[in-house]
């Protein structure tokens, strides 16, 4: 709810994961990668299980959307939920450290849309890719005032959410 991701989308791509850490059982959201490991998130935990790897959804499309993390991928799904069939392939890096390694996979596509974070590392990798080829398209201009696509979605929803929490009668 905090991230404005509809439950139906989260259930499609994520699992509830329980694990023991320092003698305490934790319940987190798990997003599986291609090697069988998971990105793990909760309100107070950010981590991953081994092996660490990217997540690639191949729908045999010419276009590829690249995301730094899975919440931005889920955000994209939420913002485009009316599209029943995938219009593009998806690559979720799960870490920018995989960006260079995934270049060959990215360049197998006719167009590569980058939805990287608007921090110094995300901007650096976006600029690097734009120098590699004209196939790369920076999509971060859509959320340029925010750190990432998910923050953009959250801020877009805030006025409606706050308005619905008013005290008093509604006429």
Backbone bond lengths (Angstrom), bond angles and torsions (degrees), N, CA, C in turn:
res aa  C-N    CA-C-N  psi(-1)  N-CA   C-N-CA  omega(-1)  CA-C   N-CA-C  phi
1 X - - - 1.450 - - 1.521 111.74 -
2 X 1.347 116.58 -44.85 1.470 119.88 -179.79 1.525 111.55 -58.11
3 X 1.307 116.55 -34.72 1.464 121.67 -177.24 1.522 112.86 -89.36
4 X 1.341 117.92 -0.28 1.467 124.07 178.51 1.533 112.89 62.77
5 X 1.316 116.58 32.23 1.465 121.67 177.32 1.524 107.58 -99.43
6 X 1.332 118.55 120.04 1.471 119.94 178.02 1.526 111.03 -59.20
7 X 1.308 115.79 142.35 1.460 121.55 -178.12 1.532 111.95 -56.20
8 X 1.328 117.41 -38.79 1.473 120.65 -179.17 1.530 111.34 -60.90
9 X 1.313 117.65 -36.44 1.471 121.29 178.59 1.521 109.75 -73.13
10 X 1.323 117.18 -45.24 1.465 120.57 178.59 1.531 110.66 -59.12
11 X 1.325 117.08 -43.23 1.469 120.72 -179.63 1.525 112.24 -65.76
12 X 1.308 117.31 -29.55 1.466 121.22 -179.99 1.532 112.01 -69.60
13 X 1.349 116.74 -35.25 1.462 120.47 -172.77 1.528 114.80 -114.02
14 X 1.328 118.61 -11.36 1.464 121.36 -173.24 1.522 111.27 -125.28
15 X 1.319 114.27 163.88 1.464 121.70 175.75 1.525 108.04 -130.18
16 X 1.326 115.28 155.14 1.456 120.48 171.11 1.525 106.71 -84.77
17 X 1.306 116.71 127.51 1.460 122.20 -175.83 1.531 108.70 -121.38
18 X 1.314 116.16 131.32 1.461 122.30 173.23 1.523 107.60 -110.81
19 X 1.337 116.58 136.19 1.458 120.18 176.32 1.517 109.57 -151.95
20 X 1.306 115.61 161.31 1.449 122.47 -178.89 1.520 109.17 -100.38
21 X 1.328 116.95 127.60 1.463 121.76 179.13 1.520 108.03 -139.39
22 X 1.341 115.97 118.97 1.469 122.31 -178.95 1.528 111.63 53.39
23 X 1.326 115.74 42.41 1.452 121.23 176.29 1.520 115.15 77.24
24 X 1.321 117.46 6.31 1.464 121.04 -179.26 1.529 109.51 -120.08
25 X 1.341 116.37 132.76 1.465 120.02 176.43 1.517 108.71 -79.65
26 X 1.315 115.82 128.36 1.460 122.07 178.70 1.521 109.57 -114.52
27 X 1.319 115.81 144.25 1.456 122.02 173.86 1.519 106.47 -118.84
28 X 1.329 115.79 123.09 1.462 121.34 -175.17 1.524 110.62 -135.94
29 X 1.311 114.76 170.85 1.461 122.01 170.88 1.526 107.09 -85.07
30 X 1.321 116.73 132.09 1.459 121.50 178.60 1.519 111.05 -117.44
31 X 1.334 116.03 132.84 1.465 123.08 177.85 1.523 106.72 -121.44
32 X 1.332 116.17 115.32 1.460 120.61 -172.41 1.518 112.71 -76.49
33 X 1.337 115.48 142.75 1.460 120.69 174.28 1.530 109.79 -101.37
34 X 1.321 116.87 179.10 1.471 121.61 -175.17 1.520 113.87 -69.43
35 X 1.331 117.43 -17.52 1.464 120.21 -178.70 1.531 112.10 -98.24
36 X 1.336 117.34 3.65 1.451 120.89 178.49 1.522 114.73 94.03
37 X 1.328 117.71 -2.94 1.457 121.47 174.56 1.515 110.18 -82.72
38 X 1.315 116.65 176.41 1.462 121.21 -178.20 1.521 111.54 -133.51
39 X 1.325 114.45 144.08 1.459 121.22 163.63 1.517 104.88 -84.94
40 X 1.316 117.51 132.88 1.459 122.72 -172.75 1.522 110.04 -120.24
41 X 1.343 116.58 128.43 1.464 120.56 -178.33 1.511 111.20 -141.86
42 X 1.335 114.47 144.21 1.463 123.51 167.04 1.523 105.95 -148.91
43 X 1.307 116.48 -178.03 1.458 119.85 -178.77 1.523 111.50 -60.65
44 X 1.332 117.23 -29.35 1.472 119.76 -176.53 1.531 113.78 -124.91
45 X 1.336 117.96 18.03 1.463 120.60 -179.10 1.519 110.02 -144.33
46 X 1.335 115.17 135.41 1.464 121.92 173.85 1.516 106.92 -137.69
47 X 1.327 115.06 118.80 1.454 119.36 -179.34 1.507 110.38 -164.75
48 X 1.324 115.63 -167.79 1.459 120.52 178.10 1.516 108.79 -153.38
49 X 1.318 115.05 160.30 1.458 120.24 174.52 1.519 107.69 -104.67
50 X 1.302 115.76 159.41 1.462 120.51 178.80 1.516 109.52 -81.81
51 X 1.291 117.86 150.64 1.455 127.46 -6.29 1.538 112.16 -81.03
52 X 1.309 115.94 148.07 1.466 122.76 178.41 1.527 107.44 -84.19
53 X 1.330 115.92 131.82 1.470 120.45 -176.61 1.519 108.98 -163.17
54 X 1.323 116.78 171.23 1.462 122.72 176.07 1.530 109.90 -79.10
55 X 1.331 115.05 167.80 1.457 122.08 171.65 1.519 107.17 -119.90
56 X 1.323 117.02 123.12 1.462 121.77 -177.74 1.521 109.00 -123.59
57 X 1.343 115.27 125.62 1.461 121.65 174.45 1.523 107.46 -107.45
58 X 1.326 115.83 111.91 1.463 121.95 -176.45 1.525 109.55 -103.44
59 X 1.328 115.14 110.28 1.467 121.85 177.42 1.530 111.21 -110.04
60 X 1.340 116.49 19.65 1.464 123.24 -179.15 1.524 112.40 56.36
61 X 1.311 116.26 45.83 1.469 122.12 179.22 1.515 109.74 -108.70
62 X 1.321 115.81 156.40 1.472 122.30 178.62 1.525 112.28 -77.33
63 X 1.313 116.43 -24.56 1.459 120.43 -178.62 1.525 110.24 -98.74
64 X 1.339 114.35 151.14 1.456 121.77 178.43 1.522 108.70 -132.90
65 X 1.320 116.33 131.14 1.458 121.69 171.94 1.523 107.80 -104.09
66 X 1.333 116.69 128.03 1.460 122.27 -176.67 1.530 109.22 -112.69
67 X 1.330 115.58 128.59 1.457 122.31 -179.95 1.522 109.31 -122.57
68 X 1.314 115.31 145.14 1.461 120.25 178.15 1.524 110.74 -71.91
69 X 1.327 116.86 -44.01 1.451 120.88 -177.90 1.514 112.19 -135.56
70 X 1.327 116.36 166.85 1.461 119.61 -172.32 1.518 113.83 -73.31
71 X 1.338 120.01 -26.10 1.460 118.98 177.68 1.525 111.02 -66.70
72 X 1.319 117.47 -32.44 1.470 119.48 176.00 1.525 110.98 -70.94
73 X 1.332 117.06 -35.77 1.465 120.28 173.30 1.531 110.44 -62.71
74 X 1.330 117.44 -47.05 1.467 121.05 178.92 1.526 110.75 -62.29
75 X 1.321 116.61 -36.72 1.470 121.47 177.08 1.519 110.03 -61.69
76 X 1.321 116.52 -45.57 1.463 121.24 177.99 1.526 110.38 -59.22
77 X 1.325 116.09 -42.48 1.465 120.10 177.42 1.528 110.63 -61.44
78 X 1.329 116.85 -42.67 1.470 121.41 179.71 1.520 111.40 -64.30
79 X 1.319 116.94 -39.33 1.464 121.45 -178.24 1.527 111.85 -73.98
80 X 1.316 117.31 -19.09 1.471 122.24 -177.88 1.523 111.48 -122.63
81 X 1.322 117.08 32.67 1.464 120.67 -174.27 1.526 113.69 -65.92
82 X 1.324 117.53 -15.47 1.468 119.19 178.51 1.528 112.28 -75.24
83 X 1.325 117.70 -16.32 1.468 121.30 177.50 1.529 108.74 -79.25
84 X 1.312 116.56 106.35 1.460 121.43 -177.67 1.529 110.30 -71.80
85 X 1.309 117.03 -43.60 1.462 121.42 179.20 1.518 109.79 -100.05
86 X 1.338 117.99 139.98 1.466 119.62 177.37 1.527 110.81 -62.54
87 X 1.314 115.98 135.54 1.463 121.91 178.69 1.518 111.15 -99.07
88 X 1.325 116.41 -5.78 1.457 121.66 -175.19 1.529 109.75 -152.94
89 X 1.314 116.23 161.33 1.459 121.10 168.71 1.520 107.70 -82.21
90 X 1.330 116.63 162.05 1.460 120.98 -178.34 1.518 110.45 -131.39
91 X 1.328 115.36 134.71 1.462 122.17 174.38 1.522 107.65 -124.37
92 X 1.319 116.06 118.15 1.453 121.60 175.49 1.524 105.76 -107.54
93 X 1.328 115.85 115.74 1.456 120.91 -173.29 1.532 112.50 -69.72
94 X 1.319 117.59 -32.50 1.465 123.30 -175.93 1.522 112.67 63.25
95 X 1.315 117.33 -4.08 1.464 125.10 173.30 1.527 107.25 -177.96
96 X 1.316 116.68 136.64 1.474 119.56 177.58 1.529 111.76 -64.61
97 X 1.323 117.49 -15.94 1.468 119.78 178.89 1.527 111.55 -63.64
98 X 1.335 118.21 -16.66 1.468 121.61 178.03 1.531 112.94 -91.36
99 X 1.309 118.48 -3.36 1.464 121.13 -173.48 1.531 112.11 -58.54
100 X 1.312 117.77 -53.41 1.478 121.75 -179.17 1.528 110.47 -63.44
101 X 1.333 116.59 -41.84 1.470 121.83 -178.84 1.527 111.48 -61.13
102 X 1.323 117.41 -32.04 1.462 122.23 -176.24 1.531 113.24 -90.77
103 X 1.312 117.47 5.68 1.469 120.46 -177.20 1.525 112.21 -57.37
104 X 1.327 118.22 -45.18 1.473 120.34 -179.60 1.528 111.48 -60.04
105 X 1.326 117.27 -43.51 1.460 120.69 178.79 1.523 109.72 -63.80
106 X 1.331 117.33 -43.85 1.462 120.68 -179.57 1.525 110.72 -60.80
107 X 1.313 116.85 -44.50 1.459 120.86 -174.02 1.522 113.76 -76.93
108 X 1.310 118.60 -1.44 1.467 121.71 171.07 1.525 110.66 -75.48
109 X 1.318 116.77 -6.92 1.466 122.77 -178.35 1.527 110.40 -103.06
110 X 1.321 115.64 152.37 1.463 121.09 -179.96 1.516 113.53 -71.85
111 X 1.327 116.32 -34.58 1.463 122.59 176.71 1.517 108.80 -136.85
112 X 1.337 115.14 138.25 1.459 121.09 179.66 1.519 107.55 -123.94
113 X 1.329 116.10 111.72 1.470 122.27 -179.53 1.520 108.62 -95.29
114 X 1.331 116.27 119.98 1.462 121.89 -177.14 1.522 111.11 -97.69
115 X 1.320 115.91 123.45 1.467 123.54 177.25 1.532 108.37 -117.06
116 X 1.332 116.46 54.79 1.460 120.11 -177.15 1.528 110.39 -85.42
117 X 1.339 114.84 162.04 1.458 120.31 -179.87 1.522 110.64 -61.35
118 X 1.329 115.43 156.24 1.469 122.30 -179.73 1.531 111.00 -93.74
119 X 1.329 117.61 31.52 1.456 121.12 173.86 1.525 108.42 -97.46
120 X 1.323 117.53 178.81 1.471 119.87 -174.54 1.528 112.22 -60.43
121 X 1.329 118.32 -40.01 1.468 120.50 -179.71 1.527 111.36 -67.44
122 X 1.327 117.75 -46.21 1.461 120.94 179.43 1.512 112.45 -61.85
123 X 1.324 116.42 -41.96 1.467 121.04 178.58 1.526 110.27 -65.82
124 X 1.328 116.93 -40.68 1.473 121.24 179.20 1.527 111.26 -59.77
125 X 1.339 116.56 -47.62 1.470 119.82 -178.95 1.534 111.36 -69.17
126 X 1.303 117.23 -35.28 1.467 119.91 176.33 1.522 109.93 -62.43
127 X 1.316 117.01 -47.21 1.466 121.04 179.83 1.532 111.27 -61.99
128 X 1.323 115.81 -39.07 1.467 120.17 177.96 1.528 110.37 -61.59
129 X 1.325 117.39 -46.43 1.466 121.41 -179.01 1.524 111.37 -64.65
130 X 1.322 117.57 -39.63 1.463 120.58 178.48 1.522 111.32 -61.53
131 X 1.323 117.51 -27.75 1.471 121.16 175.74 1.516 112.02 -79.35
132 X 1.316 117.71 -26.48 1.463 121.03 179.22 1.518 111.77 -65.71
133 X 1.338 116.17 -44.95 1.458 119.42 -172.33 1.526 110.65 -164.70
134 X 1.328 114.90 154.89 1.468 120.39 175.31 1.533 111.92 -76.16
135 X 1.333 117.05 -6.41 1.456 121.22 175.91 1.522 111.73 -64.83
136 X 1.341 116.04 -28.39 1.466 121.23 -176.61 1.524 110.03 -80.73
137 X 1.318 115.09 134.03 1.467 121.44 -179.52 1.531 108.16 -127.78
138 X 1.316 115.53 124.06 1.461 121.45 179.35 1.524 109.26 -80.14
139 X 1.321 117.20 113.76 1.461 121.52 179.26 1.524 112.16 -95.15
140 X 1.333 117.96 -1.28 1.461 120.38 -175.23 1.524 112.97 -69.29
141 X 1.330 117.78 -11.57 1.465 119.59 176.02 1.529 110.30 -62.92
142 X 1.337 117.24 -24.46 1.467 121.47 178.81 1.529 112.31 -67.02
143 X 1.322 116.39 -23.76 1.481 121.09 -178.50 1.532 110.39 -132.74
144 X 1.330 116.36 36.50 1.465 121.62 -172.34 1.529 115.18 -62.50
145 X 1.314 118.85 -21.77 1.460 120.86 179.36 1.532 112.07 -88.05
146 X 1.325 117.37 1.99 1.463 121.82 -174.20 1.517 110.19 -126.53
147 X 1.337 116.26 162.06 1.472 118.46 -177.81 1.522 112.89 -71.91
148 X 1.344 116.53 -27.85 1.464 119.34 178.63 1.525 109.70 -162.25
149 X 1.316 115.96 178.70 1.462 121.82 -176.58 1.524 111.46 -63.86
150 X 1.327 117.44 -36.72 1.461 119.47 -178.89 1.527 111.59 -68.08
151 X 1.320 118.03 -40.80 1.465 120.17 177.28 1.529 110.10 -62.01
152 X 1.325 116.68 -38.52 1.465 121.14 176.53 1.537 110.36 -58.12
153 X 1.340 116.99 -48.01 1.467 121.07 -179.88 1.529 110.67 -61.71
154 X 1.306 116.99 -45.12 1.470 121.19 -179.89 1.520 110.57 -59.25
155 X 1.318 117.23 -46.27 1.470 120.89 -178.64 1.520 111.80 -67.29
156 X 1.324 117.92 -30.56 1.466 121.11 177.46 1.527 110.92 -69.44
157 X 1.322 116.48 -30.08 1.460 121.45 -177.55 1.527 112.52 -86.17
158 X 1.328 118.74 -20.84 1.468 122.21 -174.56 1.522 114.87 -55.39
159 X 1.338 120.66 -48.48 1.467 118.10 -178.10 1.527 113.25 -57.41
160 X 1.326 117.82 -42.43 1.464 121.55 178.99 1.521 110.87 -68.07
161 X 1.330 116.42 -40.31 1.452 120.85 -178.44 1.531 110.58 -66.31
162 X 1.335 117.51 -45.72 1.456 121.20 179.43 1.520 111.35 -64.51
163 X 1.324 116.99 -39.42 1.452 120.94 -178.95 1.525 110.72 -63.11
164 X 1.316 117.14 -36.93 1.464 120.36 -177.68 1.528 111.91 -73.68
165 X 1.333 118.00 -11.42 1.454 121.08 -179.31 1.522 113.15 -99.17
166 X 1.320 117.97 12.51 1.461 120.59 -179.83 1.522 111.13 -62.85
167 X 1.322 115.33 149.02 1.454 121.95 175.39 1.511 109.13 -87.83
168 X 1.303 117.01 152.94 1.462 120.99 175.77 1.499 111.90 103.26
169 X 1.290 113.47 -177.49 1.460 119.97 -178.64 1.519 111.36 -82.48
170 X 1.312 113.92 149.87 1.467 120.52 175.80 1.517 107.72 -112.54
171 X 1.296 116.11 124.59 1.480 121.19 -179.22 1.498 111.64 -105.75
